[in-house]
Amino acid sequence: MPSAEIMLAVIWLGVTAYVLFGGADFGGGVWDLFAGGAERGRSLRGLVEHSIGPVWEANHVWLIFVIVLAWTGFPSVFAAVASTLYIPLTLAALGIIARGAAFAFRKVSTQLWQQRLFGATFAFSSVVTPFFLGTVAGAIASGRIPPGIAEGDLFTSWLNPTSLAAGALAVGTAAYLAAVYLTRDAQRDGETGLSEAFRRRALGAGAVVGVLSAVGLLVLRADARRLFDALTSGVALPLLILSVVSGVASLVLLWFRRYLAVRVTAALAVAGLLWGWGAGQHPWLLPGVRVQDAAATSTVLNASLLCLAIGALLLLPSLWWLYAMFQRSQSEEEPVSSGESG
């Protein structure tokens, strides 16, 4: 396989990891927004904070990973996307910054008005950030990013039917993944009430995502016919079928409260949709620009892939340890008091 194709596959693996992990973090903020008042939503917000607090910054490593590899491996495509879509990309970056700052400040705030202010900022940013990232994906998918620096329209490139549908789907997917993951977290902590609350939210969000996916296909048929035809035939079709089957299986597993297994099927549903898009768009990165046309030199690609292979030996075990260490119940993490230690 050519180095350019390998680099593109690695980038798409990074995108998938960011959607599955970082997306769930954003989804936690969505449920924070709809948790209710300060007292009624306290336990729900506490579970969200406990679940994403230790890992939310680590999950953004995948976004940095994708940006660096895209810049290195396909510099002309990166330049075209960044220059044409700098408005939604800037808004998404501001959302990530505001979300992280608000999440940290709310945790150390002692006054109710401060907690509400930072909580609202955290929740609002958790909704708009995936939306803007989704509009970027929609702009690329609909072929509205021509090659060259700022050659595309600065507004209609991301304010169009495909981008708006992709933005809504991104928010829905994030909320769905978060609810699925949080059902298991609550069950592990023995919080039956919270587990049931997130089960209901996951069922509702899963149904909404299914509807949004169907609507998205109709939008593609009208607004991005080439991609629609590619998605409904060839190698992309089995991936979409996998996504649909996994999505239905997830709803069944949620209904029967199989919270551990549903994590796998929910991730497959989202990953199938994402890789179906990638397969449908391949080999075109931008209109008239193929993978090989936009790739950096083989020397750059081979050196980058070698460094990635070496770095993965350190990064992947470290991330696995981080996630495994914090996938413990809250009771397991409570320190033993001095009166009990002797």
Beta strands, then each sheet from edge to edge (+ up, - down):
strand 1: 284-286
strand 2: 289-290
sheet 1: 1+ 2-
end
